[in-house]
Amino acid sequence: MQLVINGQNREFPELSAGANVFDLIALLGLKNDRVAIEQNGEIVSRSAWENVLVRSGDKLEIVHFVGGGKA
């Protein structure tokens, strides 16, 4: 499957038809409680990740939040 993630063309042979946003996040190794996703210009709520399919050619923006800083 070919996806555009954060402006970069990426190939995901591990994803098949029927893969969802949750599958993609797991494949990328991201912690799902620290990620926000936009798919083809629409924000995907975390509660919908298992129901929203990814299709070859989709454009996704993935923001991964990182904690840290000085106390």
Backbone atoms as SQL, in Angstrom:
CREATE TABLE atoms (id INTEGER PRIMARY KEY, chain TEXT, resi INTEGER, resn TEXT, atom TEXT, x REAL, y REAL, z REAL);
INSERT INTO atoms VALUES
  (1, 'A', 1, 'MET', 'N', 0.847, -1.176, 0.000),
  (2, 'A', 1, 'MET', 'CA', 0.000, 0.000, 0.000),
  (3, 'A', 1, 'MET', 'C', 0.889, 1.236, 0.000),
  (4, 'A', 2, 'GLN', 'N', 0.556, 2.187, -0.834),
  (5, 'A', 2, 'GLN', 'CA', 1.297, 3.449, -0.899),
  (6, 'A', 2, 'GLN', 'C', 0.494, 4.538, -0.203),
  (7, 'A', 3, 'LEU', 'N', 1.163, 5.222, 0.723),
  (8, 'A', 3, 'LEU', 'CA', 0.552, 6.322, 1.461),
  (9, 'A', 3, 'LEU', 'C', 1.488, 7.519, 1.424),
  (10, 'A', 4, 'VAL', 'N', 0.914, 8.695, 1.590),
  (11, 'A', 4, 'VAL', 'CA', 1.711, 9.903, 1.751),
  (12, 'A', 4, 'VAL', 'C', 1.557, 10.306, 3.208),
  (13, 'A', 5, 'ILE', 'N', 2.666, 10.233, 3.961),
  (14, 'A', 5, 'ILE', 'CA', 2.632, 10.557, 5.387),
  (15, 'A', 5, 'ILE', 'C', 3.522, 11.761, 5.625),
  (16, 'A', 6, 'ASN', 'N', 2.906, 12.826, 6.127),
  (17, 'A', 6, 'ASN', 'CA', 3.607, 14.083, 6.394),
  (18, 'A', 6, 'ASN', 'C', 4.399, 14.535, 5.168),
  (19, 'A', 7, 'GLY', 'N', 3.766, 14.400, 4.004),
  (20, 'A', 7, 'GLY', 'CA', 4.362, 14.869, 2.757),
  (21, 'A', 7, 'GLY', 'C', 5.348, 13.916, 2.107),
  (22, 'A', 8, 'GLN', 'N', 5.603, 12.773, 2.715),
  (23, 'A', 8, 'GLN', 'CA', 6.566, 11.804, 2.193),
  (24, 'A', 8, 'GLN', 'C', 5.833, 10.587, 1.634),
  (25, 'A', 9, 'ASN', 'N', 6.159, 10.189, 0.410),
  (26, 'A', 9, 'ASN', 'CA', 5.608, 8.958, -0.156),
  (27, 'A', 9, 'ASN', 'C', 6.224, 7.774, 0.572),
  (28, 'A', 10, 'ARG', 'N', 5.372, 6.874, 1.037),
  (29, 'A', 10, 'ARG', 'CA', 5.854, 5.697, 1.776),
  (30, 'A', 10, 'ARG', 'C', 5.125, 4.461, 1.261),
  (31, 'A', 11, 'GLU', 'N', 5.822, 3.356, 1.264),
  (32, 'A', 11, 'GLU', 'CA', 5.276, 2.068, 0.833),
  (33, 'A', 11, 'GLU', 'C', 5.107, 1.181, 2.063),
  (34, 'A', 12, 'PHE', 'N', 3.939, 0.562, 2.190),
  (35, 'A', 12, 'PHE', 'CA', 3.646, -0.326, 3.311),
  (36, 'A', 12, 'PHE', 'C', 3.128, -1.660, 2.797),
  (37, 'A', 13, 'PRO', 'N', 4.032, -2.556, 2.393),
  (38, 'A', 13, 'PRO', 'CA', 3.583, -3.855, 1.894),
  (39, 'A', 13, 'PRO', 'C', 2.892, -4.690, 2.971),
  (40, 'A', 14, 'GLU', 'N', 3.119, -4.354, 4.245),
  (41, 'A', 14, 'GLU', 'CA', 2.509, -5.091, 5.353),
  (42, 'A', 14, 'GLU', 'C', 1.015, -4.814, 5.486),
  (43, 'A', 15, 'LEU', 'N', 0.559, -3.674, 4.945),
  (44, 'A', 15, 'LEU', 'CA', -0.857, -3.307, 5.043),
  (45, 'A', 15, 'LEU', 'C', -1.612, -3.843, 3.842),
  (46, 'A', 16, 'SER', 'N', -2.719, -4.480, 4.108),
  (47, 'A', 16, 'SER', 'CA', -3.544, -5.015, 3.033),
  (48, 'A', 16, 'SER', 'C', -4.874, -4.275, 3.007),
  (49, 'A', 17, 'ALA', 'N', -5.672, -4.579, 2.011),
  (50, 'A', 17, 'ALA', 'CA', -7.024, -4.001, 1.943),
  (51, 'A', 17, 'ALA', 'C', -7.735, -4.344, 3.249),
  (52, 'A', 18, 'GLY', 'N', -8.436, -3.393, 3.794),
  (53, 'A', 18, 'GLY', 'CA', -9.116, -3.596, 5.070),
  (54, 'A', 18, 'GLY', 'C', -8.317, -3.111, 6.263),
  (55, 'A', 19, 'ALA', 'N', -7.073, -2.640, 6.027),
  (56, 'A', 19, 'ALA', 'CA', -6.281, -2.090, 7.127),
  (57, 'A', 19, 'ALA', 'C', -6.903, -0.776, 7.581),
  (58, 'A', 20, 'ASN', 'N', -6.808, -0.519, 8.883),
  (59, 'A', 20, 'ASN', 'CA', -7.387, 0.712, 9.415),
  (60, 'A', 20, 'ASN', 'C', -6.300, 1.606, 10.009),
  (61, 'A', 21, 'VAL', 'N', -6.711, 2.766, 10.465),
  (62, 'A', 21, 'VAL', 'CA', -5.772, 3.739, 11.033),
  (63, 'A', 21, 'VAL', 'C', -5.040, 3.145, 12.238),
  (64, 'A', 22, 'PHE', 'N', -5.737, 2.393, 13.063),
  (65, 'A', 22, 'PHE', 'CA', -5.110, 1.761, 14.219),
  (66, 'A', 22, 'PHE', 'C', -3.987, 0.818, 13.781),
  (67, 'A', 23, 'ASP', 'N', -4.211, 0.046, 12.712),
  (68, 'A', 23, 'ASP', 'CA', -3.177, -0.854, 12.179),
  (69, 'A', 23, 'ASP', 'C', -1.944, -0.071, 11.749),
  (70, 'A', 24, 'LEU', 'N', -2.156, 1.064, 11.089),
  (71, 'A', 24, 'LEU', 'CA', -1.044, 1.886, 10.623),
  (72, 'A', 24, 'LEU', 'C', -0.234, 2.430, 11.793),
  (73, 'A', 25, 'ILE', 'N', -0.909, 2.933, 12.800),
  (74, 'A', 25, 'ILE', 'CA', -0.219, 3.484, 13.968),
  (75, 'A', 25, 'ILE', 'C', 0.603, 2.392, 14.657),
  (76, 'A', 26, 'ALA', 'N', 0.048, 1.201, 14.775),
  (77, 'A', 26, 'ALA', 'CA', 0.780, 0.084, 15.377),
  (78, 'A', 26, 'ALA', 'C', 2.004, -0.276, 14.528),
  (79, 'A', 27, 'LEU', 'N', 1.837, -0.308, 13.216),
  (80, 'A', 27, 'LEU', 'CA', 2.945, -0.631, 12.316),
  (81, 'A', 27, 'LEU', 'C', 4.070, 0.396, 12.428),
  (82, 'A', 28, 'LEU', 'N', 3.710, 1.657, 12.603),
  (83, 'A', 28, 'LEU', 'CA', 4.701, 2.721, 12.741),
  (84, 'A', 28, 'LEU', 'C', 5.361, 2.730, 14.117),
  (85, 'A', 29, 'GLY', 'N', 4.813, 1.956, 15.043),
  (86, 'A', 29, 'GLY', 'CA', 5.389, 1.871, 16.382),
  (87, 'A', 29, 'GLY', 'C', 5.119, 3.094, 17.240),
  (88, 'A', 30, 'LEU', 'N', 4.022, 3.780, 16.955),
  (89, 'A', 30, 'LEU', 'CA', 3.691, 4.980, 17.722),
  (90, 'A', 30, 'LEU', 'C', 2.744, 4.639, 18.865),
  (91, 'A', 31, 'LYS', 'N', 2.857, 5.374, 19.951),
  (92, 'A', 31, 'LYS', 'CA', 1.941, 5.196, 21.080),
  (93, 'A', 31, 'LYS', 'C', 0.653, 5.940, 20.752),
  (94, 'A', 32, 'ASN', 'N', -0.440, 5.195, 20.715),
  (95, 'A', 32, 'ASN', 'CA', -1.689, 5.796, 20.242),
  (96, 'A', 32, 'ASN', 'C', -2.254, 6.880, 21.144),
  (97, 'A', 33, 'ASP', 'N', -1.773, 6.984, 22.391),
  (98, 'A', 33, 'ASP', 'CA', -2.281, 8.044, 23.259),
  (99, 'A', 33, 'ASP', 'C', -1.537, 9.361, 23.062),
  (100, 'A', 34, 'ARG', 'N', -0.541, 9.370, 22.151),
  (101, 'A', 34, 'ARG', 'CA', 0.257, 10.576, 21.918),
  (102, 'A', 34, 'ARG', 'C', 0.257, 10.988, 20.449),
  (103, 'A', 35, 'VAL', 'N', -0.773, 10.593, 19.720),
  (104, 'A', 35, 'VAL', 'CA', -0.803, 10.823, 18.277),
  (105, 'A', 35, 'VAL', 'C', -2.114, 11.490, 17.871),
  (106, 'A', 36, 'ALA', 'N', -2.016, 12.408, 16.932),
  (107, 'A', 36, 'ALA', 'CA', -3.192, 12.995, 16.281),
  (108, 'A', 36, 'ALA', 'C', -3.042, 12.736, 14.781),
  (109, 'A', 37, 'ILE', 'N', -4.164, 12.436, 14.115),
  (110, 'A', 37, 'ILE', 'CA', -4.114, 12.057, 12.707),
  (111, 'A', 37, 'ILE', 'C', -5.137, 12.832, 11.893),
  (112, 'A', 38, 'GLU', 'N', -4.666, 13.263, 10.732),
  (113, 'A', 38, 'GLU', 'CA', -5.538, 13.859, 9.721),
  (114, 'A', 38, 'GLU', 'C', -5.409, 12.991, 8.477),
  (115, 'A', 39, 'GLN', 'N', -6.531, 12.573, 7.922),
  (116, 'A', 39, 'GLN', 'CA', -6.541, 11.727, 6.730),
  (117, 'A', 39, 'GLN', 'C', -7.279, 12.466, 5.623),
  (118, 'A', 40, 'ASN', 'N', -6.570, 12.734, 4.547),
  (119, 'A', 40, 'ASN', 'CA', -7.155, 13.426, 3.391),
  (120, 'A', 40, 'ASN', 'C', -7.879, 14.707, 3.802),
  (121, 'A', 41, 'GLY', 'N', -7.256, 15.449, 4.718),
  (122, 'A', 41, 'GLY', 'CA', -7.789, 16.748, 5.114),
  (123, 'A', 41, 'GLY', 'C', -8.818, 16.712, 6.232),
  (124, 'A', 42, 'GLU', 'N', -9.145, 15.521, 6.751),
  (125, 'A', 42, 'GLU', 'CA', -10.136, 15.389, 7.817),
  (126, 'A', 42, 'GLU', 'C', -9.471, 14.797, 9.055),
  (127, 'A', 43, 'ILE', 'N', -9.714, 15.410, 10.204),
  (128, 'A', 43, 'ILE', 'CA', -9.180, 14.868, 11.452),
  (129, 'A', 43, 'ILE', 'C', -9.916, 13.571, 11.787),
  (130, 'A', 44, 'VAL', 'N', -9.153, 12.562, 12.174),
  (131, 'A', 44, 'VAL', 'CA', -9.729, 11.271, 12.544),
  (132, 'A', 44, 'VAL', 'C', -9.686, 11.158, 14.068),
  (133, 'A', 45, 'SER', 'N', -10.838, 11.088, 14.689),
  (134, 'A', 45, 'SER', 'CA', -10.867, 10.982, 16.152),
  (135, 'A', 45, 'SER', 'C', -10.329, 9.619, 16.572),
  (136, 'A', 46, 'ARG', 'N', -9.663, 9.600, 17.685),
  (137, 'A', 46, 'ARG', 'CA', -9.042, 8.367, 18.191),
  (138, 'A', 46, 'ARG', 'C', -10.074, 7.251, 18.331),
  (139, 'A', 47, 'SER', 'N', -11.268, 7.584, 18.740),
  (140, 'A', 47, 'SER', 'CA', -12.304, 6.565, 18.930),
  (141, 'A', 47, 'SER', 'C', -12.731, 5.903, 17.618),
  (142, 'A', 48, 'ALA', 'N', -12.396, 6.517, 16.484),
  (143, 'A', 48, 'ALA', 'CA', -12.791, 5.973, 15.180),
  (144, 'A', 48, 'ALA', 'C', -11.667, 5.226, 14.468),
  (145, 'A', 49, 'TRP', 'N', -10.471, 5.195, 15.038),
  (146, 'A', 49, 'TRP', 'CA', -9.319, 4.617, 14.344),
  (147, 'A', 49, 'TRP', 'C', -9.563, 3.198, 13.849),
  (148, 'A', 50, 'GLU', 'N', -10.242, 2.373, 14.625),
  (149, 'A', 50, 'GLU', 'CA', -10.457, 0.986, 14.218),
  (150, 'A', 50, 'GLU', 'C', -11.505, 0.873, 13.116),
  (151, 'A', 51, 'ASN', 'N', -12.280, 1.914, 12.894),
  (152, 'A', 51, 'ASN', 'CA', -13.334, 1.880, 11.875),
  (153, 'A', 51, 'ASN', 'C', -12.973, 2.626, 10.603),
  (154, 'A', 52, 'VAL', 'N', -11.900, 3.411, 10.626),
  (155, 'A', 52, 'VAL', 'CA', -11.514, 4.211, 9.461),
  (156, 'A', 52, 'VAL', 'C', -10.432, 3.469, 8.684),
  (157, 'A', 53, 'LEU', 'N', -10.758, 3.089, 7.458),
  (158, 'A', 53, 'LEU', 'CA', -9.825, 2.348, 6.618),
  (159, 'A', 53, 'LEU', 'C', -8.803, 3.283, 5.985),
  (160, 'A', 54, 'VAL', 'N', -7.597, 2.756, 5.774),
  (161, 'A', 54, 'VAL', 'CA', -6.600, 3.462, 4.977),
  (162, 'A', 54, 'VAL', 'C', -6.554, 2.788, 3.621),
  (163, 'A', 55, 'ARG', 'N', -6.440, 3.614, 2.592),
  (164, 'A', 55, 'ARG', 'CA', -6.413, 3.110, 1.222),
  (165, 'A', 55, 'ARG', 'C', -5.189, 3.654, 0.516),
  (166, 'A', 56, 'SER', 'N', -4.685, 2.878, -0.402),
  (167, 'A', 56, 'SER', 'CA', -3.522, 3.306, -1.161),
  (168, 'A', 56, 'SER', 'C', -3.796, 4.678, -1.761),
  (169, 'A', 57, 'GLY', 'N', -2.842, 5.588, -1.604),
  (170, 'A', 57, 'GLY', 'CA', -2.983, 6.952, -2.104),
  (171, 'A', 57, 'GLY', 'C', -3.454, 7.950, -1.070),
  (172, 'A', 58, 'ASP', 'N', -3.896, 7.467, 0.097),
  (173, 'A', 58, 'ASP', 'CA', -4.336, 8.386, 1.149),
  (174, 'A', 58, 'ASP', 'C', -3.189, 9.299, 1.560),
  (175, 'A', 59, 'LYS', 'N', -3.556, 10.513, 1.946),
  (176, 'A', 59, 'LYS', 'CA', -2.605, 11.488, 2.469),
  (177, 'A', 59, 'LYS', 'C', -2.901, 11.669, 3.952),
  (178, 'A', 60, 'LEU', 'N', -1.896, 11.356, 4.773),
  (179, 'A', 60, 'LEU', 'CA', -2.066, 11.446, 6.215),
  (180, 'A', 60, 'LEU', 'C', -1.050, 12.405, 6.811),
  (181, 'A', 61, 'GLU', 'N', -1.511, 13.183, 7.751),
  (182, 'A', 61, 'GLU', 'CA', -0.624, 13.999, 8.566),
  (183, 'A', 61, 'GLU', 'C', -0.688, 13.386, 9.958),
  (184, 'A', 62, 'ILE', 'N', 0.458, 13.011, 10.474),
  (185, 'A', 62, 'ILE', 'CA', 0.518, 12.380, 11.784),
  (186, 'A', 62, 'ILE', 'C', 1.395, 13.235, 12.683),
  (187, 'A', 63, 'VAL', 'N', 0.816, 13.658, 13.796),
  (188, 'A', 63, 'VAL', 'CA', 1.538, 14.466, 14.771),
  (189, 'A', 63, 'VAL', 'C', 1.738, 13.605, 16.003),
  (190, 'A', 64, 'HIS', 'N', 2.980, 13.480, 16.420),
  (191, 'A', 64, 'HIS', 'CA', 3.316, 12.680, 17.592),
  (192, 'A', 64, 'HIS', 'C', 3.777, 13.627, 18.690),
  (193, 'A', 65, 'PHE', 'N', 3.057, 13.631, 19.796),
  (194, 'A', 65, 'PHE', 'CA', 3.383, 14.519, 20.906),
  (195, 'A', 65, 'PHE', 'C', 4.478, 13.914, 21.762),
  (196, 'A', 66, 'VAL', 'N', 5.434, 14.738, 22.139),
  (197, 'A', 66, 'VAL', 'CA', 6.564, 14.290, 22.946),
  (198, 'A', 66, 'VAL', 'C', 6.607, 15.151, 24.212),
  (199, 'A', 67, 'GLY', 'N', 6.693, 14.485, 25.357),
  (200, 'A', 67, 'GLY', 'CA', 6.784, 15.202, 26.615),
  (201, 'A', 67, 'GLY', 'C', 8.228, 15.555, 26.936),
  (202, 'A', 68, 'GLY', 'N', 8.386, 16.364, 27.900),
  (203, 'A', 68, 'GLY', 'CA', 9.743, 16.708, 28.330),
  (204, 'A', 68, 'GLY', 'C', 9.805, 18.161, 28.761),
  (205, 'A', 69, 'GLY', 'N', 11.000, 18.622, 28.926),
  (206, 'A', 69, 'GLY', 'CA', 11.200, 20.007, 29.347),
  (207, 'A', 69, 'GLY', 'C', 11.751, 20.054, 30.764),
  (208, 'A', 70, 'LYS', 'N', 11.905, 21.256, 31.242),
  (209, 'A', 70, 'LYS', 'CA', 12.450, 21.450, 32.582),
  (210, 'A', 70, 'LYS', 'C', 11.330, 21.533, 33.603),
  (211, 'A', 71, 'ALA', 'N', 11.623, 21.022, 34.767),
  (212, 'A', 71, 'ALA', 'CA', 10.642, 21.061, 35.857),
  (213, 'A', 71, 'ALA', 'C', 10.813, 22.319, 36.657);
